[in-house]
Amino acid sequence: MASRDPLPFDPISRAAQLWSERIGPSGTMAAVTSVMRVQQILLSAVDGALKPHGLTFARYEALVLLNFSRNGRLPMRVMGERLQLHPTSVTNIVDRLQADGLVRRVPHPTDRRATLVEITEDGVNLLEDATKSVTDVSFGLHGLTPAQEGQLTDLLGKVRRAAGDFG
């Protein structure tokens, strides 16, 4: 997965040791630095898996969200809430997906002010192929057992909840 030879030592552990000697307790610094590095690793793997499909992770997430919805469509406002994105970002994502024929905008049946975004058959088909690609590389998350993946999700959920990401 790495594009270069791995280092013969863990640079984050080394930085934590030096931090402890020169600054003070290093646990938080080491944890945050590790999360940031893992994020880079995961994004690289996911981006690499999605690129042949012409998708970014944001566009992929939008297709997954629409596909998981009851009718394959959602109001743009709801998409923004669920994806935790600014309305402008949702508009840009939908614009690109629509230009590629993967979604279409349809009028809301009861609210003239709202627009629904609906996944197309082409969108469903591409999503199926893209999902196979990201799951084939385990979204880039290697080295953990299923139980450890659950622990990681729980721990990161605690950080997200404390930050006000959800209630």
N, C-alpha and C positions, 0 to 999 in steps of 0.2 A: 504494500500500500504506500509506503514512504517512497518519495522520488529520489532520495539520497540514502547513503549508508547511515544506519543508526549510530548515534553517539555511544561511546563505550561507558557512559555514565548518565545518570538522570540529572539534567541541568536544573530542574526544579528542586530536587532534593539538595543539590549543591547550593543553590541560591538560598534555600531555607536555612541551611547550616550557617552560611555567611550572614544572613539576616539576623539569626539568633545571636551570633557572636558580636555583631556590630550595632544592631538596632533594638532587638528584643524578641519577644515571642513571634514565631514565624508561621504558626498554624494557619491563620486566616490568609496570609499572603500565599502560602503554598497551595491551599485549597482553591483560591480564586485563580491563581496562575494555572493550575491544573485544569480547572473548568474551561478557562479561555483556550488552552492548547487543545483540549479534547474537542471543543467547539470547532476549531480550525480543521481538525482531522475529520470530524463528522461532515462538516460542510463540503470539504473536498471530495469525500466519498459520494455523498448524495448528489452534488453538482455533477460529478463525473458520470454517475449512473443516469441522471436526467438529461444531460446535454444531448445525447443522440436522439432524444425524443423532442428536442426543441423546447424544453421546459426548464424553468428555474424552480427552486423549492417553493417560493411563494405562489407561483402559478400551479404547481402540483398540489399544494395544500388547498387552494381554492377549488380545484377539480374534485379532490377527495371530499371536501365539505359539501359540495353540491351533490355528489354521488351518494353521500350518506344521508342527505335530507329525505324526507318522506316522499316528495314528488320530483326530486331532481332539480328543484329550484328554490331560491331564497331571495328575499329582498336584499338589495345591496347593503342597507344599513345593518341587517342581521349578519351578513357576511363579515362586515368590518368588526362587529362586536365579537363574533366567534373566532375570527383570525387575529383579533387584537391589533388591528391596523387602522390608521387614519383613513377617513373617507377618500382622500385623494389617492392614496396607495391602492385602495380597492378599485377605484375607477381605472387606474392605470393597468392593473392586473386584468380586469374584465375587458378593457379595450384590446389588450394583446391577445387574450384568449378568444375574443370574438373575431378579431382579424384573422385568426387561424382556424376559425370555424368550429371551435371547441365548445363555445357557449353562445347563447343568444339572449338578448334583452327582450322581455315580453312585458306588456302592461299588466299591472296588478289588477285583479278582477274587481276589487272593492275599494281600492285607494288610488285615486287618479294621480296623487303626488308620488307614489312609489313605483319603482321599476323592479321587476323580478329578473334574476339571472338564472338561466336554465342550461343545464349541461346537454350537449347534443350527443347524438349517437357516435359521431367521430370523437367527441370528448371522452365518452365512456370507453371506447376502444383504445384510445391512446393512454388513458388512465390505467387500464388493465395492463398494457405493455410496460408502462413506466413503473407501475407498482411491482411488477415482476423484477425489473432491473434494480430497484432500491432494496427490495427484500433479498435478492440474490447476493447483495453486498452487506446485508444486515444493517442497512443505513449507516455503515461504517463503524458500528459498535461491536468490537471484537474483544475477546479476552474475559468476558463475564459469563457466569452461569445465568440461566433464567431467573433464579432466585436473587442473584446479585443485581440483575437488571431491574427487578422489582424494588429492591432496596434503594438503588440509585434514583429511580423515579420517585419513591417516597421522600427521600432526603431532599431532592431538588424541589419537590412540591412544597416542602416546609419553607424553603427559601422563597419560593414564588408567593406563597400565601403571606409570609411576613412582609413582603414587598408590596402587598396589595394587588397582586395579579388576579386573585379570585378570593371569594369569601368563604 
